[in-house]
C-alpha cells in the first residue's frame, strides 16, 4: 500500500501519475482540510475536490481547479445582490458543496462524505481527509494600519491572490483535531509514504498538525519520500517560494530538505536543481534527481515510478 | 397604500396586474414564509422568490416558478452522489439562496434580505415576509402503515406533488413568530387590503397565523377584499380544491366565502361562478363577479382595478 500526504493541484497531478503505475485500490491519499471554508452556508473542501475532479478526469484543464464544462450562473445572480463573489463557485461544482453540506447536516463525518463523493466519480483509490474535525489554516498579515491581523486561508489565497506578506501561520483546531479513521494506519502500514509536491507550509503542515500524524510520519521516515514543490527556486504554482522566504526558510530544494529531513529519508528534486543534490544530502536526506514538472500524464507516471523505486526495492 | 396578503404564483400574477394600475411604491405585499425550507444548508423562500422573479419579468413562463434561461448543472452533480434532488434548484436561482443564506449567517433578518433581493431586481414595491421568525407549515398525512405522520410543506407539495390526502395542517412556530417590521402598520394603514388568489389553507393561513396579523386584518375588514383562488370548483394551480374538501370545507367560492367572511367584506369570484354570487353573499360578504383567470397581463391589471374599485371609492 502507498500513502500520499496531499495538498491540492500538485498532489492531484502526482496521484494521477501514481494511479497509472499502481492499482488505485492500493493507494491512500491523506488530504489537507486546512483550506476548507464555509461560504453562503455551504461546506467547501477545495483540496479534496481538486484531487477528486483531477482523478476523475473532470478538472478544468485551463483553470486547473473546478470542473470542466462549467457555467457560472449562480455567481452571476449572487453578484446581482452584491453577495460575496471573490470565491468563484461554478454551477457544476456547487452540486458537490450542496451534497457535502446536506450530508454534514445529517451528521455524516467528512471522511464518509468524501468516500461517497469519490464513489460518485468512480474513483477507486482511497481519499481520506486528514481529520473529520474542524481545522483551519490562519495567516497573520499586516493590516491596513500596519498592525498584524489574522485572516482565513481563502481570504489570503483567493481574495488577496496570495499577494501579501505572511508573518505567521497557525492551524486553528489543531490541538483538538483527531485523525480521520484510517489515517494513522495508512501511514503506519504503508510500504511507502509520499509527501506530495504541495506547499510544505500551507498544504502539508496542516495535515501533519493533526494529532498523531507528524509522529506517524516520523516513525515511517525510512519509508517516506518527499517530492520538492520548489523547482529552480520557485513554486510551479502558488506562493510556496515567497512563503518559505517570509517565514525564514530558504526557497530552494535545500530549504525544503531542511523542513522534511525529520520526516522523510529521501527527497526527489527536479533536474533543474541537480547542482543542489549534495547540499540536499547534507540536510540528512537521500537525494534523487528526476523530472518533476508534471506537464503531461507520462511525466507524472514516470515521477511516481521514480518515487516508488527510491523506497520500494521491487519497483 | 394597498397591502396584499400573498402566497406564491396566484399572488405574483395579481401583483403584476396591480403594479400596472397603481404606483409600485404604494404597494406592500406581505408574503407567506410557511413554505420556506432549508436544503443542502441553503435557506429557500419559494413564495418570496416567485413574487420577486415574476415582478422582475424573470420568472420562467413555462414552469411558472424559478428563473427563465435556467440551467441545472448543480442538480446534475448533486444527483451523481445520490443527494436530495426532488426539490429542483436551478443554477441561476441558487445564487438567490446563497445570498439569503450568507446574509442570514451574518445575522440579517429575512425582511432586510428580502428588500435587498428585491432591490437587486429593481423592484419598487415593498415585499415583506410575514415574519422574520421561523414559521413552517406542517401537514399530517397517512404514513405507510396507515398511522398519521407529519411532514414539511415541500415534502408534501413538491416531493409528493400534493397527491396525498391531508388530515391536518399546523403552523410550527406560529405561537412565537412576530410580524416582520412594517407588517401590522401596512395592514392598519392601507386604504385597501387584498387577500390574493392564493391557497387559503397553506398560503394565506400561515400569514394570518403570525402574531397579530389575523386581528389586524379583521380590524380592517371593511377595507379588505379577497379574490377567490377557486374557479368553478377547482384550483387553477395546486391542491386548494382537494385541501378544502379534505379539511371539511366546500371547494367552491362559497367555501372560500365562509373562510374569509370574518376577514374580508368583499369576495371577488370568477364569471364562471356567477350563479353562486347570492350564496356567497349569504356568507356575509359582498360579492363581485369578474374575470379572475389571469392568463394575460391585461386580465391581471383589469382584475386589480376591479378589486380596488370594490373598496376604494375614487378608483
Interface residues (C-beta under 8 A of the other chain):
Chain A: X39 X40 X41 X42 X43 X67 X70 X71 X73 X74 X75 X76 X77 X78 X79 X80 X81 X82 X83 X84 X90 X91 X92 X93 X94 X95 X96 X98 X99 X101 X102 X103 X104 X105 X116 X117 X120 X121
Chain B: X39 X40 X41 X42 X43 X67 X70 X71 X73 X74 X75 X76 X77 X78 X79 X80 X81 X82 X83 X84 X90 X91 X92 X93 X94 X95 X96 X98 X99 X101 X102 X103 X104 X105 X116 X117 X120 X121
